[in-house]
Amino acid sequence: MKHSSNSVRQSQLFTKTRKEAPKDEVSKNAQLLIRAGYVHKEMAGVYSYLPLGRRVLEHIEQIVREEMDAIGGQEVRMATLHPSEPWKQTGAWDSVDVVFKIVSRTEKEYTVGQSEEEIVTPIGQEYVTSYKDLPLAIYQIGQKYRDELRAKSGIMRGREFTMKDMYSFHETQEDFDKFYQVAKDAYLKVYERLGLVAKATEASGGAFTKKLSYEFMVLTDAGEDDILYCDKCPYCVNIEISTQKEGDACTRCVGGTLARATASEVGNIFDLGTKYTTDFNFTCKNREGQEVHPIMGCFGIGITRLMGVIVETFADAKGLVWPEAVAPFRVHLVELTSDSADVHSEAAEVYRELSEAGISVLWDDRDARAGEKFADSDLLGIPLRVVVSEKTLSAGKFECVHRASGRVEHKSISELLGHLTA
């Protein structure tokens, strides 16, 4: 994927790294993201995303956006502040316990979006009058608010978070089932592009629907869910709704055995049926000319949660390790302080050439010791560190260190450009 090419000098970045994480943070993702200056904690479950963190989020969002667009999703930006009336119409005002409720000075009641069925259904109703207008898939990437009693796991379970939610409308169950499979495949592609292995796990629809739904789970020790998965086929189920146990034979294939794992939910898809279209008396003409309630689907991906899961999955003892697809920059250019003006000139030239080639670079041009710069570079987790020093200058090649593997190569600027633009 193409990153935003704008590069930055580290001396001009207002955030700084810190040696210690806040005492009240127990999750690895929050500890490292705060120490590295990616996020700032406002309160339990609420974080501000600083320049580096914002760049990571935007890269995750772009991957999700590309895959949703590829299956026909149309992006919108829905209202965050909702009137209470549509929520009362669906019964969610009283039945969904995580809804924030706000009373204005005029004594009107509002909520802030924790899900958008109450907003998107009337929007669809305005434009869909016939089966010819279907199928329709509308999505957004935006902020969500939930009155979580126990916000925990850093940015993985919050009261305010970023989410992609898509809502689809269909003439028939058959058409919905077809799209459901297409969306499921698109979700697995998103996770694959992020470098994650996700399992589509059967689960109960919970508060949203009584039908079976899919949760997309990434195996991680920081997860909140226990799942059983087959060691031979894709079958996977949330333990909460399963009568099966670890070691049982798989019921979907021959020879498979169920293994148990801890996982974190990073997405879900629900068959909403006609619940919301019935609540809003939303009908359209089908192929036979009859008025029918369109069938709806809901498809969510937690963007900030994904960022936390990526940290938990790849980080090591030294700090963050970002997959190239989401890293804030592709290259961390580390200039080692020297009495020689040539080192600074060479670093400036490398910075210019990489940036002009569309490669995003964070240039550590600070007046700091080599050990401090290397420790910060490890903590920040940018995929490739390129070191410019008197030593590399005399050799005519730069030391290139791959953050994930620790592999060291020596490349000239032309070799480096060739590698990064291939």
N, C-alpha and C positions, 0 to 999 in steps of 0.2 A: 504494500500500500504506500501511497505517497504521503510523506509527512509534511506538515507545514514547514517551509524552508527557512523561516526566519530564525536566525541564530542570535545568541545572547552572550555577552561577556559576564562571567561570574562575579566580577568586581561590581557590576551594576545591578545584580540580582539583590532585591532588598531582603530576601530571606537568608538565614544562616543555618548551618548545621549545629546540632548540640550533642554533647556526649551522653547525656542521660535522658531517659524518657520520663514523663510525669509519673509520679508515684501511683496515681489512681488508674493508670492504664495497664491492663493485664494482657490484652491481646497483642500478638506480634505485629499485626498490620498497623494498628494505631501507634504503637511504640515507634516503629521504624518510620512511618509516614510523618509523625511529628518531629522526630529527631532529624530527619532529612529535610524538613521544611516544606513538605508537600501539602500538609493540612494544618489547620489550627482548630483546637477544640473549643467550642463555645459552652457546651454543657453535655451531659450524658446523651449520646445519640444524635448530636448536632455538631457538624464540623463545617468550617469554611475551607474552600479549596484554593490554595495559593498558586502562584504562577506555574510551578512544576506540576502540581496536582491537577490543575485545570487542563494542562496539555495532555496528560495521560487520559483524563476523562474524555476529552474531545476525540482522541484516537479510538477509544473504545466505542464511543457514540458513532463515529464514522463507519466503523466496521458493521455495526448493527444496522445503521441507516442503509448502507449499500445492500445488505442481504434482504432487508424488508422491501426496499425499492425493487429488487430483482424478482420478488414474487407478487408484485403489483400493489404493494402498500403505498398509500398517498399520505405524505407527512403534513400535519397541521400543528398548531399550537393552541391547545384548549385553555379555557379560563381556569385559574387556580382557585379563585374565590367563587364558591357556588351558592346559589340561593337554596334555602332549605326545602322549598316546595317539591322539586323533582325527587329529592331523597325521601320525602314523606310519601310521595306517590308510589315509590317502589317498596316502601316499608323499611328501607335501610337506615333511616334516621334513628329509629328505635332499636333495630335488630343488630346493627354493626357496632360493636362496642369500642372500636379504635378510632371512631370519627371525632375529630375536634369540633366543638360547637361554639359558635361566636354569636354574641348578641350585640347589635350595634346601638348607637345612641338613640336611634329611632325605634328601638326595640324589635327590629327585624332580625331574624335568625339566619345565619350563614354557616357554611363549613368550608374548610380548605381541602382540596382534592386529595383523597387517598386512593381513589380509583375513579374512572370517568364514565361508567355506564350511564349515569344519570344525565350527563352532559352530551355524550356522543349519540345516544339513541334519538333524542329530539333533532339533532343535526342531521342524522341519516334520514329521519322521517320527512324532513323538509325537501329532500332532493330525490328520494326513491319513491316512485309511484307505480312502477311496473317491473316485471322480471327482467326487462331489457336493461334496467339500471343496476342489475346484480350480476355477479357478486361484487361487493364493495369492501375494501379494507382500508381503514383510516387509522393512522398511528401518530403518536407524538413521543418526544423525548423531553421530559421535564421533571419538575420537583413534585414530590409526593409527601404527605404529612400524615403520620399515624400516631395515635396516642398510646404508644407502647408502654406497658407498665414496667418492663425491664429491658431498657435499651442496653445492649451488650455487644461483645465481639467487635469493638471498634466501629469501623464504617460498614460492617457487615449486617448490623441490625440496628437501625436508627429510627429516630422520630421524624427526621427530615432526610430525604434521600432522592437520588435521581433514578428515574425508571423509564424504560421504553414500554408503553402499553399500546397494543393494537387491537382494534375491534373490527370484526368482519360480519357482513350481512349476506344471507344466502336465501335463495328461493326454496331449496329442498335440503333434506338431511343428507342426501347423496352428495350434493354439491359441497355442503359443509365438510363432510367426511373426507372428500378429495382435497380440499384446501387445508384441512387439519394435518394431513400427511405432508403436504408441501411445506407448511409452516414448521412442522417438526423437523424436517430435513434441513430447512434454512437455519433453525436454531443450532442444530448440531454443527453446521458449517461455521456459524459465528464462533462457537467455542473452539472449534479446530483452528480457526484463524488466530485466536488468542493464545494458542499453544496449550489449551486445556483439554482434558479428556472428560467429557460429560456423559452421563447415562440418563436416558429418558425413563423415568421411574413412575410406575403406576401409583396413583394416590387418590384419596378422596377429594372432591371439589370443595369441601368445607363450607364456609359461609357463602360462597359464590354459587355453587350448584351441587345437587345431590348426585350428579353423574360422576363417572370416573374421569379423572384428569391426569395430565402428565406433569410431573415436576422434573426439571433438569438439574441433576446433581453432579457436583464435582467432588471427587474424593479428597478430603482434607481432614487432618486431625482437629482443625478449628471448627469443623462443622457442627451443626445442631441436630442433625437427623441421622438415624440409623437406617441403613438400607440392606436388603438382600439382593445380590446380583449373581447371575449365572456365569460360571467360568468358561462356558462354551458358546453361549448365544447372547443377544442383546437384552434378554429379559431382566427386568430390575423392578423391585417393589419396595415401597416404604414399609418398614416393619410395623408401624402403627396400625395399618389396615390389613395386615397379612396374618393368616393362620399358619403360615409356613415358618420354619426356623432354619438356622444355620446348619449345613450338612445335609439338608433334605435334597432329594432328587429334583431337578428342574422339571416343571410341568409343561414347558414349551418346546423342549428339545430332547433328544436321546443322548444320555451319557453325561449331561451337565449336572453340576452340583452347586447349591446355593452357598455363597460366601457372604459374610457380614462385613460392613464397612461404615465408617463415619463419613458423612458427606455434608456439603453445604448447598442449599437450593440457590440456583442462579437464574432460574426462569420457570415459567409455568404456562400451560395452555389449558383453557376450559371450554367445554361445550355449554354455552349458556341457554341453549334451546330457544324457546319463545318467551321466556320470563319477562324480559325488559320490553320487547316489542308489544307484548300483551298489556303490560302495566301502562304503557303510553298510548295504547290503542293505535299502534303503528301497523298499517296493513298496506299491501301493494297487490296488483293484479298478477296472478300466475299465468302460465301458458294456456290454461283452460279458461281464462277470463274471470276466475274466482278471486275474491279478496282473501289474502292469507297473511299471517304474521311471519315476517322473515325470521329465520333462525340466526342466532348470533354466536360468535366466538370471541374469546378474550385471550390475548397473548402477551404475557409480560416478561421483561428481562430487567433485572436489577443492575443498573449501570455502576453505581457506586459500590454495590455489593460485589460485583465482578472485579472491581479494582482491588477490593480487600482480599478476595479469594486468590487473585493473581499474586499478591504479596505473600500470602500464606503458603502458596504452592511453590514459589520459586526462590524466596529470600533465603539467604544463608547466614552464617555466623558473622559475616562482615557487614551485611546490610541488604538493601533491596537488589533484586536482579530482575530487570524488566525484559520481557520478550520484545524483540525489535518492533513488532507491529504496534505496540502501545507506548513505548519508551518516550519520555518527554523530548529527548534529542537522540539522534543516532550515534553521535560521536561526542565524547568528552575529551576536549583538547587540553592537555595539561602542560603548561609551560613551567619549567623548573627555573626558579629565580637564579640569575647569573649576572656577573659583572660585565659580561659580554653583551653588547647591544645586538649582536648578530642573532642571539637566541630569540629575543623579542621580535626582531624583524622577520625571522623565519616562521615563528608562531603566527604572526599577523598574516603572513603570506598563505600559510596552510588554511587559516580561518577564512580568508577571502576566497581561495580557490574552492574549498568545500562548499561554502555558502552559495557561491555563484553557480555551482553544479546542482543546487537544489537540495543539498544535504544539510540537515539541521545540526548545529554545533553549539555546545556549551563550552566556552573558552575560559579555562581557569587562568586568568591573568593576574590573580591576586599576589600580593607580596607576602608569601607564606612559605613555611618550610616544606620540603619534599614529602616528609612523612605525613604531615597534616593534609597535604593535597591528595596523596594516595588514599589515606583513610577516608576522606570526604568523597573521593571518587567511588570507592567501594560502597559507601553508604548510599550514595545517590543512585547507583545501579544502572547507569547508562551502558548500553550493550558493548561499545567499543571505546577503549581509552587509547588515545594517541599522545605519546610523550615527546615533547621537544626539549632537548637539553644540549649542553656543550658536547656530551658524548654522542648523541644521535647526529648532531651537526657534523662532527668530524667523520662519522661513518657514512654520512650521506643518506641514511635511512632512519625512519622513525620507529620507535618501539610501539607496537600495537598489541594491546592486551584485551582479550575477549573476556568480558565480565563473567559470563555464565560458566565457562570451562576453565578460565585461567590461562588458556593457551596464549603464548607470546609469539608474535611474528615481527619481522622487520621489513618495512616497505618504504619505497620512495613515494613521493607525492603522486606520481603518475600511476604507480601500482595501487596505491590507496584509492585513488579516484576510480580506477578500473574495477576494483573489488566492490566499491560502494554503489557504483552506477550500473553494475552488470545486471 
